[in-house]
Every structure is written in C-alpha cells, then in structure tokens.
Amino acid sequence: MHTNSYSKTMKVESVPVINPDKMVDAIQMLSNQELAPLFQKIESEYLYWDKVKYMAPKAMDKLVLWQAVKIQRRLKAQDIQFGNCVFHFTITQNMLALLHDFDMNLGGSLGTKSIIPATDKSYYLISSIMEEAIASSQMEGASTTRRIAKDMLRKKLKPINKSQQMIANNYETINQISKDSDKDFSVESLLSIHRSIANKTLDNVEDEGVFRKNDDILVVDGITGFVAHTPPTYKEIDKMIQDLCDFANNENGDNFIHPIIKAIIIHFVLAYIHPFVDGNGRTARSLFYWYMIKKGYWLTEYLSISRIIYTNKKAYEKAFLYTEHDNNDLSYFIQYHLEVMKKAFEELKKYLQRKIDEQQNLYRFEGISYINERQRYVLQALSDNKRVLFTPKELATQFDISPKSARTDLQELVRMGYLTATNLNKRAIGYIKSDQFEVLLSEKATGH
C-alpha cells in the first residue's frame, strides 16, 4: 500500500445534512435584508461549515443558516464532470474582483508598463523558477535548504540525493513547460511531464510517466493515520484524464470558464484523480503553470506560488478537504488559490523593489569603464560579501547567457584587477575577490 501524507490533524468536520423541512425557513432567512452583511461575508471568504456555524446570531438556528448558505451557492453553481465524478463551483463577487486584478497585472505584453524591466526579464525569471521548483518539492518531502538548492541549480551541480533530484527535476520541468505552452494538453504530454518530474525519485523506475495500475494508494494523515482522500479507482483514470484534457483544450464560448479558474480546476482535479504512484502534487502544480502561461498570463512564471503555499501547507490541504467534504464544491479550492496568487503577486512586487534598490547600488560602479550589467552585479556581490566565489557556469545560469560569455565577463574583471582566478579542481576555475579589489574601488570612487 502506497501512501501520500497530509500534515497532522487534517481531519475536518463533515457538513450537516440538509433538512427539507427547514427549506422555507432558510429561504426566508435569505430574503432578510438585515442578514445581508452576514451572507456577504460568508460568501466573500467562501467559508466552510466549521466557521459558519459560529457566525449565527443568538436565537438563530445555525443549521438553518448553513442551509440558506447552501441554497444561495447552489443557485449560482456551475457543474462539470470528469468520468463519473461531478464537481461544481460558484464564482463570487470577491473572486471576480481578484480575477480582474490578475487580468490587469499578470497578462498582456511585456512593455513599458510592466513591473519587470524588460532588460532584467531573464534574470528575474530564472530566480523565480528556482524558488518555485524548490518550494514545490519541499511540499512533498524534499529536505534540502533553499540556499543549498539554489547553489546546486545556479552552478548546475549534479544532485547528490533524492531531495536535490526532486528540485532539479522540477526546475527542468517548469523550464520545459514554458517552451511547450503553445501545445494542447494531452495524455502523452501529461505522462511526459510526470516522467520529467519523477526522474530518479521513485522506488520503482517503471512508475515514471505511467498511470498507476492498482488502488494501493491512499492520502493519509502522517500522524493519526486518518485517510484524508481515497482516489478514484485506477480503472477510471483513463476516462477522467481524457475528460481533463478535453476540459483544458475546449474553447467553447457558450460555456465560458475564466482561464484562471480553469487552471485552478485542472490543478485540483489532477491531484484528486491521483493518477500516479507519487509526484501527483508537483505534477498538478506544474499543470497550473502550463495553462496560465498558455493563456497569456506570462507573469505567472515569476510568481512563486508554491512558496506561499508551503508557508501554510495546512490551509492548502484544508482547501482540498473542504471541497471533498462539501459535495465536491470546488469553490473552496478556487477561493484559496486566488488568495495565494494575490499574496504571491504582492511578494513579487516587494522582491522587485528590493532588486531595484540593489540596482541603484550598482550605480557606484558606473565610473568603471567598459563593464556591463553582469560585471557590475559581480562587483556588487563581492563588495557585499568577500567570500563569494563565481564560476562561469553559475553566472551563465543566473543571466541566461552562454558559459563562454560568462567566462569572458569574469576574465575581463581579472584583467582589470578586480578578480583572481583560482583552480577548483583539474577542470573548473572559480573567480574570487583580488587583493587589490578595495583599493581599485576606492580609486574609482574618488575619481583617481
């Protein structure tokens, strides 16, 4: 029996059964204008029963309040089906507002109004993909620190354990997904993505890029052993995945679903089906990125959504459980995911501001003739930390240039006296701060 573990104490309270005899009372409650702010708050945050029950005013039947909430939601719901499983979702006013903000900020052309300077696009993209690859892997057990993981990716070092392999796989997969974003979704592309993500990380290599062939898989609480999710039988996987492909590729204007909502649903349903022995979460999150980029939300590549999720993994898991426990109501997961995207976008803006501030610090190197932005970056890093060591491979990865160009940049700084080359082994050369570094900078600062 193969198990995927949720965090501890992830069991959630089941929703109460609807009482037909209380239907009239629930409808009357909905028409009470004095209760409108209460219903608005419940819908704005799309609250589950475990919170709604405490919001009923004194003398109000909390079960009737919940029934009124369910009626209101059902009237606006839209159904979708994958195999024999029927899901539904409701788009609230709060969701619409968030979608509008994302439409305005995450898509469109990369131009003068972009929050990312066009000249720095590659640098920021590489860093963001690294963050996403690391966090998405950490959510599924990778234990390597961010510092070690980033060092591995920047220097293109060979992974030395399963955790590092997971991160390296994620990084390569996300990079490849962005290149294939113009293609339709298919069973073959899904298997290819999983094969890339699972490479050298599964107990059995034959499980890479292959749907599971049995039902010996459960999603359980790692502490209590509580079964949080029992995936559909393996016999239904082919049909459900094909329906998911059709859902992703269908552009039927008569049944329009906002692309971001679609991307979130794809994320959820793939994880729900759990078609693979392992790596389902990483694959599901990769599909979200693929669909968002495919639909023109290019800034999604710069959002480390998994890093936000990882900081509160319990809320992520609860969003899954709320959906399952409330008759497959996807709105819980949609609401959660939109809020995560909002936080990720705010984090991106803060990150960019820090980088802009750092860029301002580079101006003190403007007096040095014939150096480029990459070389100024190297000088800044060495000025801040005397123990920094650069390699051509690392600089090439950092700025998306060829190793030859990176080596030229570093060797030019050696010629100018700022760096010293040092042998790392028989083949590799590193570059460190020279003994003249501070003197040369001081002379440039004083104009000598």
C-alpha positions as a Markdown table, in Angstrom:
| # | Residue | x | y | z |
|---|---|---|---|---|
| 1 | Met | 0.0 | 0.0 | 0.0 |
| 2 | His | 1.5 | 3.4 | -1.1 |
| 3 | Thr | 0.5 | 6.4 | 1.0 |
| 4 | Asn | 0.9 | 10.1 | 0.4 |
| 5 | Ser | 0.8 | 12.1 | 3.7 |
| 6 | Tyr | -1.0 | 15.2 | 4.7 |
| 7 | Ser | 0.1 | 17.3 | 7.7 |
| 8 | Lys | -1.1 | 16.3 | 11.1 |
| 9 | Thr | -4.6 | 17.0 | 12.4 |
| 10 | Met | -6.0 | 17.4 | 9.0 |
| 11 | Lys | -9.4 | 15.8 | 9.7 |
| 12 | Val | -12.2 | 18.2 | 9.1 |
| 13 | Glu | -15.8 | 18.3 | 10.3 |
| 14 | Ser | -18.4 | 17.0 | 7.9 |
| 15 | Val | -21.1 | 19.3 | 6.8 |
| 16 | Pro | -24.7 | 18.8 | 8.2 |
| 17 | Val | -27.3 | 17.0 | 6.1 |
| 18 | Ile | -29.8 | 19.4 | 4.6 |
| 19 | Asn | -33.3 | 19.2 | 6.2 |
| 20 | Pro | -36.1 | 19.6 | 3.7 |
| 21 | Asp | -38.5 | 20.6 | 6.5 |
| 22 | Lys | -36.3 | 23.7 | 7.1 |
| 23 | Met | -36.3 | 24.8 | 3.4 |
| 24 | Val | -38.9 | 27.6 | 3.9 |
| 25 | Asp | -37.0 | 29.0 | 6.9 |
| 26 | Ala | -33.8 | 29.0 | 5.0 |
| 27 | Ile | -35.3 | 30.9 | 2.1 |
| 28 | Gln | -36.9 | 33.5 | 4.4 |
| 29 | Met | -33.5 | 34.0 | 6.0 |
| 30 | Leu | -32.0 | 34.8 | 2.6 |
| 31 | Ser | -34.6 | 37.4 | 2.0 |
| 32 | Asn | -34.0 | 39.2 | 5.3 |
| 33 | Gln | -32.1 | 42.4 | 4.4 |
| 34 | Glu | -30.7 | 42.7 | 7.9 |
| 35 | Leu | -28.8 | 39.5 | 7.4 |
| 36 | Ala | -27.3 | 40.6 | 4.0 |
| 37 | Pro | -23.9 | 41.7 | 5.5 |
| 38 | Leu | -23.6 | 38.3 | 7.2 |
| 39 | Phe | -24.2 | 36.4 | 4.0 |
| 40 | Gln | -21.9 | 38.7 | 2.1 |
| 41 | Lys | -19.0 | 38.0 | 4.5 |
| 42 | Ile | -19.6 | 34.2 | 4.3 |
| 43 | Glu | -19.6 | 34.3 | 0.5 |
| 44 | Ser | -16.7 | 36.8 | 0.2 |
| 45 | Glu | -14.4 | 34.4 | 2.1 |
| 46 | Tyr | -16.3 | 31.3 | 0.9 |
| 47 | Leu | -16.4 | 29.9 | 4.5 |
| 48 | Tyr | -16.9 | 26.3 | 5.3 |
| 49 | Trp | -19.4 | 24.9 | 7.9 |
| 50 | Asp | -16.7 | 24.8 | 10.7 |
| 51 | Lys | -16.7 | 28.6 | 10.6 |
| 52 | Val | -20.2 | 29.4 | 9.5 |
| 53 | Lys | -21.7 | 27.6 | 12.5 |
| 54 | Tyr | -20.1 | 30.1 | 14.8 |
| 55 | Met | -21.4 | 33.1 | 12.9 |
| 56 | Ala | -25.1 | 32.6 | 13.6 |
| 57 | Pro | -26.5 | 35.4 | 15.8 |
| 58 | Lys | -28.1 | 34.4 | 19.1 |
| 59 | Ala | -31.5 | 32.7 | 18.8 |
| 60 | Met | -30.7 | 31.8 | 15.2 |
| 61 | Asp | -30.6 | 28.1 | 14.2 |
| 62 | Lys | -27.1 | 27.6 | 12.8 |
| 63 | Leu | -28.3 | 24.6 | 10.8 |
| 64 | Val | -30.8 | 26.8 | 9.0 |
| 65 | Leu | -28.1 | 29.4 | 8.4 |
| 66 | Trp | -26.0 | 26.8 | 6.7 |
| 67 | Gln | -28.9 | 25.6 | 4.7 |
| 68 | Ala | -29.5 | 29.2 | 3.5 |
| 69 | Val | -25.9 | 29.5 | 2.5 |
| 70 | Lys | -26.1 | 26.2 | 0.5 |
| 71 | Ile | -29.2 | 27.4 | -1.3 |
| 72 | Gln | -27.5 | 30.7 | -2.2 |
| 73 | Arg | -24.5 | 28.9 | -3.5 |
| 74 | Arg | -26.3 | 26.2 | -5.4 |
| 75 | Leu | -28.4 | 28.8 | -7.3 |
| 76 | Lys | -25.2 | 30.2 | -8.9 |
| 77 | Ala | -23.3 | 27.0 | -9.3 |
| 78 | Gln | -21.9 | 25.5 | -12.5 |
| 79 | Asp | -21.4 | 21.8 | -12.8 |
| 80 | Ile | -18.5 | 20.0 | -14.5 |
| 81 | Gln | -17.9 | 16.3 | -14.8 |
| 82 | Phe | -14.8 | 14.1 | -15.1 |
| 83 | Gly | -15.5 | 10.4 | -15.6 |
| 84 | Asn | -18.2 | 9.5 | -13.0 |
| 85 | Cys | -17.2 | 12.4 | -10.7 |
| 86 | Val | -19.4 | 15.5 | -10.7 |
| 87 | Phe | -18.0 | 18.8 | -9.3 |
| 88 | His | -19.5 | 22.2 | -9.1 |
| 89 | Phe | -18.3 | 25.7 | -8.4 |
| 90 | Thr | -19.6 | 29.2 | -7.7 |
| 91 | Ile | -17.9 | 32.4 | -8.7 |
| 92 | Thr | -18.4 | 35.1 | -6.0 |
| 93 | Gln | -18.0 | 38.9 | -6.3 |
| 94 | Asn | -14.7 | 38.6 | -4.4 |
| 95 | Met | -13.4 | 36.1 | -6.9 |
| 96 | Leu | -14.4 | 38.3 | -9.8 |
| 97 | Ala | -12.5 | 41.2 | -8.3 |
| 98 | Leu | -9.4 | 39.1 | -7.9 |
| 99 | Leu | -9.7 | 37.8 | -11.4 |
| 100 | His | -10.0 | 41.3 | -12.7 |
| 101 | Asp | -6.8 | 42.3 | -10.9 |
| 102 | Phe | -5.0 | 39.4 | -12.3 |
| 103 | Asp | -6.2 | 40.1 | -15.8 |
| 104 | Met | -4.8 | 43.6 | -15.5 |
| 105 | Asn | -1.5 | 42.6 | -14.0 |
| 106 | Leu | -0.5 | 39.1 | -15.0 |
| 107 | Gly | -1.1 | 39.1 | -18.7 |
| 108 | Gly | -0.7 | 41.4 | -21.8 |
| 109 | Ser | 2.5 | 42.4 | -23.5 |
| 110 | Leu | 5.9 | 42.9 | -21.8 |
| 111 | Gly | 6.2 | 46.6 | -22.4 |
| 112 | Thr | 6.9 | 49.9 | -20.7 |
| 113 | Lys | 4.1 | 49.4 | -18.1 |
| 114 | Ser | 5.4 | 46.1 | -16.9 |
| 115 | Ile | 6.5 | 45.9 | -13.3 |
| 116 | Ile | 9.6 | 43.9 | -14.5 |
| 117 | Pro | 12.1 | 45.8 | -16.6 |
| 118 | Ala | 12.5 | 44.1 | -20.0 |
| 119 | Thr | 16.3 | 44.1 | -19.7 |
| 120 | Asp | 16.1 | 42.1 | -16.5 |
| 121 | Lys | 13.4 | 39.7 | -17.6 |
| 122 | Ser | 15.7 | 36.6 | -17.9 |
| 123 | Tyr | 17.4 | 37.2 | -14.6 |
| 124 | Tyr | 14.2 | 37.5 | -12.6 |
| 125 | Leu | 12.6 | 34.6 | -14.4 |
| 126 | Ile | 15.4 | 32.2 | -13.6 |
| 127 | Ser | 15.4 | 33.2 | -9.9 |
| 128 | Ser | 11.6 | 32.8 | -9.7 |
| 129 | Ile | 11.6 | 29.4 | -11.4 |
| 130 | Met | 14.2 | 28.3 | -8.9 |
| 131 | Glu | 12.0 | 29.4 | -6.0 |
| 132 | Glu | 9.0 | 27.6 | -7.4 |
| 133 | Ala | 11.0 | 24.4 | -8.0 |
| 134 | Ile | 12.4 | 24.3 | -4.5 |
| 135 | Ala | 9.1 | 25.1 | -2.7 |
| 136 | Ser | 7.0 | 22.7 | -4.7 |
| 137 | Ser | 9.5 | 19.9 | -3.9 |
| 138 | Gln | 9.7 | 20.8 | -0.3 |
| 139 | Met | 5.9 | 20.4 | 0.0 |
| 140 | Glu | 6.4 | 16.8 | -1.0 |
| 141 | Gly | 9.3 | 16.0 | 1.4 |
| 142 | Ala | 12.4 | 17.5 | -0.2 |
| 143 | Ser | 14.6 | 18.5 | 2.8 |
| 144 | Thr | 17.4 | 20.4 | 1.1 |
| 145 | Thr | 17.6 | 24.1 | 2.2 |
| 146 | Arg | 16.9 | 26.9 | -0.2 |
| 147 | Arg | 20.5 | 28.1 | -0.1 |
| 148 | Ile | 21.9 | 24.7 | -0.9 |
| 149 | Ala | 19.3 | 24.1 | -3.6 |
| 150 | Lys | 19.8 | 27.4 | -5.3 |
| 151 | Asp | 23.6 | 26.9 | -5.2 |
| 152 | Met | 23.0 | 23.5 | -6.9 |
| 153 | Leu | 20.8 | 25.0 | -9.6 |
| 154 | Arg | 22.9 | 28.0 | -10.3 |
| 155 | Lys | 26.2 | 26.0 | -10.6 |
| 156 | Lys | 24.4 | 23.2 | -12.4 |
| 157 | Leu | 25.7 | 20.7 | -9.9 |
| 158 | Lys | 24.7 | 17.0 | -10.1 |
| 159 | Pro | 22.0 | 16.2 | -7.4 |
| 160 | Ile | 23.5 | 14.1 | -4.6 |
| 161 | Asn | 20.3 | 12.8 | -3.1 |
| 162 | Lys | 16.6 | 12.4 | -3.7 |
| 163 | Ser | 15.6 | 15.8 | -2.3 |
| 164 | Gln | 18.0 | 17.6 | -4.7 |
| 165 | Gln | 16.9 | 15.4 | -7.6 |
| 166 | Met | 13.3 | 16.4 | -6.9 |
| 167 | Ile | 14.2 | 20.0 | -7.1 |
| 168 | Ala | 16.4 | 19.6 | -10.2 |
| 169 | Asn | 13.5 | 17.8 | -11.9 |
| 170 | Asn | 11.0 | 20.5 | -11.0 |
| 171 | Tyr | 13.3 | 23.2 | -12.3 |
| 172 | Glu | 13.9 | 21.4 | -15.6 |
| 173 | Thr | 10.2 | 20.6 | -16.0 |
| 174 | Ile | 9.0 | 24.2 | -15.4 |
| 175 | Asn | 11.5 | 25.5 | -17.9 |
| 176 | Gln | 10.3 | 22.9 | -20.5 |
| 177 | Ile | 6.6 | 23.7 | -19.8 |
| 178 | Ser | 7.1 | 27.3 | -20.7 |
| 179 | Lys | 8.6 | 26.3 | -24.0 |
| 180 | Asp | 5.7 | 24.0 | -24.7 |
| 181 | Ser | 2.9 | 26.3 | -23.7 |
| 182 | Asp | 1.6 | 26.7 | -27.2 |
| 183 | Lys | 0.7 | 22.9 | -27.4 |
| 184 | Asp | -2.6 | 21.4 | -26.5 |
| 185 | Phe | -2.9 | 19.2 | -23.3 |
| 186 | Ser | -2.8 | 15.5 | -24.0 |
| 187 | Val | -2.3 | 12.2 | -22.2 |
| 188 | Glu | 1.1 | 12.0 | -23.8 |
| 189 | Ser | 2.2 | 15.4 | -22.6 |
| 190 | Leu | 0.9 | 14.7 | -19.1 |
| 191 | Leu | 2.9 | 11.4 | -18.9 |
| 192 | Ser | 6.0 | 13.3 | -20.3 |
| 193 | Ile | 5.6 | 16.0 | -17.5 |
| 194 | His | 5.4 | 13.3 | -14.8 |
| 195 | Arg | 8.3 | 11.4 | -16.3 |
| 196 | Ser | 10.4 | 14.6 | -16.1 |
| 197 | Ile | 9.2 | 15.4 | -12.5 |
| 198 | Ala | 9.6 | 11.8 | -11.2 |
| 199 | Asn | 13.0 | 11.1 | -12.8 |
| 200 | Lys | 15.2 | 9.0 | -10.4 |
| 201 | Thr | 13.0 | 9.8 | -7.4 |
| 202 | Leu | 10.6 | 6.8 | -7.3 |
| 203 | Asp | 11.1 | 3.4 | -5.7 |
| 204 | Asn | 10.4 | 1.8 | -9.0 |
| 205 | Val | 11.7 | 3.4 | -12.2 |
| 206 | Glu | 8.9 | 1.7 | -14.1 |
| 207 | Asp | 6.4 | 4.0 | -12.4 |
| 208 | Glu | 7.9 | 7.1 | -14.1 |
| 209 | Gly | 5.5 | 8.6 | -16.6 |
| 210 | Val | 3.0 | 5.7 | -16.1 |
| 211 | Phe | -0.5 | 5.8 | -14.6 |
| 212 | Arg | -0.9 | 3.6 | -11.5 |
| 213 | Lys | -2.2 | 0.1 | -12.2 |
| 214 | Asn | -3.9 | -0.6 | -8.8 |
| 215 | Asp | -5.7 | 1.1 | -6.0 |
| 216 | Asp | -2.9 | 0.5 | -3.4 |
| 217 | Ile | -2.7 | 4.3 | -2.7 |
| 218 | Leu | -4.2 | 6.5 | 0.0 |
| 219 | Val | -3.7 | 10.1 | 1.1 |
| 220 | Val | -3.4 | 9.9 | 4.9 |
| 221 | Asp | -2.6 | 12.0 | 7.9 |
| 222 | Gly | 1.0 | 11.2 | 8.6 |
| 223 | Ile | 0.5 | 11.3 | 12.4 |
| 224 | Thr | -3.0 | 9.9 | 13.1 |
| 225 | Gly | -3.3 | 7.6 | 10.0 |
| 226 | Phe | -6.7 | 9.2 | 9.2 |
| 227 | Val | -7.5 | 8.6 | 5.5 |
| 228 | Ala | -7.9 | 12.1 | 4.1 |
| 229 | His | -8.5 | 11.1 | 0.4 |
| 230 | Thr | -9.2 | 7.9 | -1.4 |
| 231 | Pro | -8.5 | 8.5 | -5.1 |
| 232 | Pro | -10.8 | 7.1 | -7.8 |
| 233 | Thr | -10.1 | 3.6 | -8.8 |
| 234 | Tyr | -7.3 | 3.1 | -11.3 |
| 235 | Lys | -9.9 | 1.7 | -13.8 |
| 236 | Glu | -11.4 | 5.2 | -14.1 |
| 237 | Ile | -8.1 | 7.1 | -14.6 |
| 238 | Asp | -8.0 | 6.9 | -18.4 |
| 239 | Lys | -11.5 | 8.3 | -18.8 |
| 240 | Met | -11.1 | 11.0 | -16.2 |
| 241 | Ile | -7.7 | 12.1 | -17.6 |
| 242 | Gln | -9.2 | 12.3 | -21.1 |
| 243 | Asp | -12.1 | 14.4 | -19.8 |
| 244 | Leu | -9.5 | 16.6 | -18.2 |
| 245 | Cys | -7.6 | 17.0 | -21.5 |
| 246 | Asp | -10.9 | 17.9 | -23.2 |
| 247 | Phe | -11.7 | 20.4 | -20.5 |
| 248 | Ala | -8.3 | 22.1 | -20.8 |
| 249 | Asn | -8.5 | 22.2 | -24.6 |
| 250 | Asn | -12.1 | 23.1 | -25.0 |
| 251 | Glu | -12.6 | 26.8 | -26.1 |
| 252 | Asn | -16.5 | 26.6 | -26.3 |
| 253 | Gly | -17.6 | 30.2 | -25.9 |
| 254 | Asp | -21.1 | 29.1 | -25.0 |
| 255 | Asn | -19.8 | 27.6 | -21.8 |
| 256 | Phe | -17.0 | 30.1 | -21.0 |
| 257 | Ile | -14.9 | 29.5 | -17.8 |
| 258 | His | -12.4 | 32.1 | -16.9 |
| 259 | Pro | -8.9 | 30.8 | -17.8 |
| 260 | Ile | -7.5 | 31.3 | -14.3 |
| 261 | Ile | -10.5 | 29.4 | -12.8 |
| 262 | Lys | -9.8 | 26.6 | -15.4 |
| 263 | Ala | -6.1 | 26.5 | -14.4 |
| 264 | Ile | -7.1 | 26.1 | -10.8 |
| 265 | Ile | -9.6 | 23.4 | -11.5 |
| 266 | Ile | -7.0 | 21.5 | -13.6 |
| 267 | His | -4.7 | 21.7 | -10.6 |
| 268 | Phe | -7.3 | 20.3 | -8.2 |
| 269 | Val | -8.7 | 17.6 | -10.5 |
| 270 | Leu | -5.3 | 16.1 | -11.3 |
| 271 | Ala | -4.5 | 15.9 | -7.6 |
| 272 | Tyr | -7.9 | 14.5 | -6.9 |
| 273 | Ile | -7.5 | 11.7 | -9.5 |
| 274 | His | -4.0 | 10.9 | -8.2 |
| 275 | Pro | -3.1 | 9.1 | -11.4 |
| 276 | Phe | 0.5 | 8.4 | -10.4 |
| 277 | Val | 2.1 | 6.3 | -7.7 |
| 278 | Asp | 3.9 | 9.5 | -6.5 |
| 279 | Gly | 4.6 | 13.1 | -7.6 |
| 280 | Asn | 0.9 | 14.0 | -8.2 |
| 281 | Gly | 1.2 | 17.3 | -6.3 |
| 282 | Arg | 4.2 | 18.5 | -8.2 |
| 283 | Thr | 2.6 | 17.5 | -11.5 |
| 284 | Ala | -0.7 | 19.2 | -10.6 |
| 285 | Arg | 1.1 | 22.5 | -9.8 |
| 286 | Ser | 3.1 | 22.3 | -13.0 |
| 287 | Leu | -0.1 | 21.9 | -15.0 |
| 288 | Phe | -1.4 | 25.1 | -13.4 |
| 289 | Tyr | 1.7 | 27.0 | -14.5 |
| 290 | Trp | 1.4 | 25.5 | -18.0 |
| 291 | Tyr | -2.2 | 26.5 | -18.5 |
| 292 | Met | -1.7 | 30.0 | -17.1 |
| 293 | Ile | 1.3 | 30.6 | -19.5 |
| 294 | Lys | -0.6 | 29.1 | -22.4 |
| 295 | Lys | -3.4 | 31.6 | -21.8 |
| 296 | Gly | -1.1 | 34.6 | -21.9 |
| 297 | Tyr | -0.6 | 35.2 | -18.2 |
| 298 | Trp | 3.2 | 35.4 | -18.7 |
| 299 | Leu | 3.9 | 37.0 | -15.3 |
| 300 | Thr | 2.8 | 33.7 | -13.7 |
| 301 | Glu | 6.2 | 32.4 | -14.4 |
| 302 | Tyr | 7.6 | 35.0 | -12.0 |
| 303 | Leu | 5.2 | 34.0 | -9.2 |
| 304 | Ser | 6.5 | 31.5 | -6.6 |
| 305 | Ile | 3.0 | 30.3 | -5.8 |
| 306 | Ser | 4.3 | 27.1 | -4.1 |
| 307 | Arg | 6.5 | 29.1 | -1.8 |
| 308 | Ile | 3.3 | 30.9 | -0.5 |
| 309 | Ile | 1.5 | 27.5 | -0.2 |
| 310 | Tyr | 4.5 | 25.9 | 1.6 |
| 311 | Thr | 4.4 | 28.6 | 4.4 |
| 312 | Asn | 0.9 | 27.4 | 5.3 |
| 313 | Lys | 0.6 | 23.9 | 3.9 |
| 314 | Lys | -2.2 | 23.1 | 6.3 |
| 315 | Ala | -4.5 | 25.7 | 4.6 |
| 316 | Tyr | -3.7 | 24.2 | 1.2 |
| 317 | Glu | -4.7 | 20.7 | 2.4 |
| 318 | Lys | -7.8 | 22.0 | 4.1 |
| 319 | Ala | -9.0 | 23.6 | 0.8 |
| 320 | Phe | -8.8 | 20.1 | -0.8 |
| 321 | Leu | -10.7 | 18.6 | 2.1 |
| 322 | Tyr | -13.4 | 21.2 | 2.3 |
| 323 | Thr | -14.1 | 20.6 | -1.4 |
| 324 | Glu | -14.4 | 16.9 | -1.0 |
| 325 | His | -16.4 | 17.1 | 2.2 |
| 326 | Asp | -18.9 | 19.5 | 0.8 |
| 327 | Asn | -20.2 | 17.6 | -2.2 |
| 328 | Asn | -17.2 | 18.4 | -4.4 |
| 329 | Asp | -17.6 | 22.1 | -4.2 |
| 330 | Leu | -14.5 | 23.4 | -6.0 |
| 331 | Ser | -15.1 | 27.0 | -4.8 |
| 332 | Tyr | -13.2 | 26.4 | -1.6 |
| 333 | Phe | -10.1 | 25.5 | -3.5 |
| 334 | Ile | -10.7 | 28.3 | -6.1 |
| 335 | Gln | -11.0 | 30.9 | -3.3 |
| 336 | Tyr | -7.9 | 29.6 | -1.6 |
| 337 | His | -5.9 | 29.5 | -4.7 |
| 338 | Leu | -6.8 | 33.0 | -5.8 |
| 339 | Glu | -5.8 | 34.4 | -2.4 |
| 340 | Val | -2.5 | 32.6 | -2.7 |
| 341 | Met | -1.9 | 34.1 | -6.1 |
| 342 | Lys | -2.7 | 37.6 | -4.6 |
| 343 | Lys | -0.1 | 37.0 | -1.9 |
| 344 | Ala | 2.4 | 35.7 | -4.5 |
| 345 | Phe | 1.9 | 38.8 | -6.6 |
| 346 | Glu | 2.4 | 41.1 | -3.6 |
| 347 | Glu | 5.6 | 39.2 | -2.7 |
| 348 | Leu | 6.8 | 39.6 | -6.3 |
| 349 | Lys | 6.3 | 43.4 | -6.1 |
| 350 | Lys | 8.3 | 43.5 | -2.8 |
| 351 | Tyr | 11.0 | 41.4 | -4.3 |
| 352 | Leu | 11.3 | 43.6 | -7.4 |
| 353 | Gln | 11.5 | 46.7 | -5.2 |
| 354 | Arg | 14.4 | 45.1 | -3.3 |
| 355 | Lys | 16.1 | 44.3 | -6.6 |
| 356 | Ile | 15.5 | 47.9 | -7.9 |
| 357 | Asp | 17.1 | 49.2 | -4.7 |
| 358 | Glu | 20.1 | 46.9 | -5.3 |
| 359 | Gln | 20.3 | 48.1 | -8.8 |
| 360 | Gln | 20.6 | 51.6 | -7.5 |
| 361 | Asn | 23.6 | 50.5 | -5.6 |
| 362 | Leu | 25.2 | 49.3 | -8.8 |
| 363 | Tyr | 25.5 | 52.9 | -10.0 |
| 364 | Arg | 28.5 | 53.4 | -7.8 |
| 365 | Phe | 30.3 | 51.2 | -10.4 |
| 366 | Glu | 29.3 | 53.4 | -13.3 |
| 367 | Gly | 32.7 | 55.1 | -13.2 |
| 368 | Ile | 34.4 | 51.9 | -14.2 |
| 369 | Ser | 34.7 | 52.0 | -18.0 |
| 370 | Tyr | 33.8 | 49.1 | -20.2 |
| 371 | Ile | 31.9 | 46.8 | -17.8 |
| 372 | Asn | 28.4 | 45.5 | -18.4 |
| 373 | Glu | 25.5 | 44.9 | -16.1 |
| 374 | Arg | 26.6 | 41.4 | -15.3 |
| 375 | Gln | 30.0 | 42.5 | -14.3 |
| 376 | Arg | 28.6 | 45.2 | -12.1 |
| 377 | Tyr | 26.5 | 42.6 | -10.5 |
| 378 | Val | 29.6 | 40.5 | -9.8 |
| 379 | Leu | 31.4 | 43.6 | -8.3 |
| 380 | Gln | 28.4 | 44.4 | -6.1 |
| 381 | Ala | 28.2 | 40.8 | -4.8 |
| 382 | Leu | 31.9 | 40.8 | -4.0 |
| 383 | Ser | 31.7 | 44.2 | -2.3 |
| 384 | Asp | 28.9 | 42.9 | -0.1 |
| 385 | Asn | 30.4 | 39.6 | 0.7 |
| 386 | Lys | 34.2 | 39.0 | 0.4 |
| 387 | Arg | 33.7 | 35.2 | 0.5 |
| 388 | Val | 31.6 | 35.0 | -2.7 |
| 389 | Leu | 33.1 | 32.8 | -5.4 |
| 390 | Phe | 31.8 | 32.9 | -9.0 |
| 391 | Thr | 32.1 | 30.3 | -11.8 |
| 392 | Pro | 31.2 | 30.8 | -15.5 |
| 393 | Lys | 28.5 | 28.1 | -15.2 |
| 394 | Glu | 26.8 | 29.9 | -12.3 |
| 395 | Leu | 26.9 | 33.3 | -14.0 |
| 396 | Ala | 25.6 | 31.8 | -17.2 |
| 397 | Thr | 22.7 | 30.2 | -15.4 |
| 398 | Gln | 22.0 | 33.4 | -13.4 |
| 399 | Phe | 21.7 | 35.6 | -16.5 |
| 400 | Asp | 20.7 | 33.1 | -19.2 |
| 401 | Ile | 23.8 | 33.5 | -21.2 |
| 402 | Ser | 26.4 | 31.1 | -22.7 |
| 403 | Pro | 29.2 | 29.8 | -20.4 |
| 404 | Lys | 31.6 | 31.3 | -23.0 |
| 405 | Ser | 30.1 | 34.8 | -22.5 |
| 406 | Ala | 30.2 | 34.4 | -18.7 |
| 407 | Arg | 33.8 | 33.3 | -18.8 |
| 408 | Thr | 34.7 | 36.4 | -20.9 |
| 409 | Asp | 32.9 | 38.6 | -18.3 |
| 410 | Leu | 34.9 | 37.2 | -15.4 |
| 411 | Gln | 38.3 | 37.1 | -17.2 |
| 412 | Glu | 37.9 | 40.7 | -18.2 |
| 413 | Leu | 37.4 | 41.6 | -14.5 |
| 414 | Val | 40.6 | 39.6 | -13.8 |
| 415 | Arg | 42.4 | 41.6 | -16.4 |
| 416 | Met | 41.2 | 44.8 | -14.8 |
| 417 | Gly | 42.5 | 43.6 | -11.4 |
| 418 | Tyr | 39.2 | 43.1 | -9.5 |
| 419 | Leu | 39.2 | 39.3 | -9.6 |
| 420 | Thr | 41.6 | 36.5 | -9.1 |
| 421 | Ala | 41.2 | 33.1 | -10.8 |
| 422 | Thr | 41.6 | 30.0 | -8.7 |
| 423 | Asn | 41.6 | 26.3 | -9.6 |
| 424 | Leu | 38.7 | 24.5 | -8.0 |
| 425 | Asn | 39.8 | 21.1 | -9.5 |
| 426 | Lys | 41.6 | 19.9 | -12.6 |
| 427 | Arg | 38.9 | 21.3 | -14.9 |
| 428 | Ala | 37.0 | 24.0 | -13.1 |
| 429 | Ile | 38.1 | 27.5 | -12.4 |
| 430 | Gly | 36.5 | 29.9 | -9.9 |
| 431 | Tyr | 36.8 | 33.6 | -9.5 |
| 432 | Ile | 37.2 | 35.5 | -6.2 |
| 433 | Lys | 37.9 | 39.0 | -5.0 |
| 434 | Ser | 41.5 | 40.1 | -5.6 |
| 435 | Asp | 43.8 | 41.6 | -3.0 |
| 436 | Gln | 43.5 | 44.9 | -5.0 |
| 437 | Phe | 39.7 | 44.9 | -5.0 |
| 438 | Glu | 39.0 | 47.5 | -2.3 |
| 439 | Val | 41.9 | 49.8 | -3.4 |
| 440 | Leu | 40.7 | 49.8 | -7.0 |
| 441 | Leu | 37.1 | 50.6 | -5.9 |
| 442 | Ser | 38.3 | 53.4 | -3.7 |
| 443 | Glu | 40.3 | 54.9 | -6.5 |
| 444 | Lys | 37.2 | 54.9 | -8.8 |
| 445 | Ala | 35.0 | 56.4 | -6.1 |
| 446 | Thr | 37.5 | 59.3 | -5.6 |
| 447 | Gly | 38.0 | 59.7 | -9.4 |
| 448 | His | 41.7 | 58.8 | -9.3 |
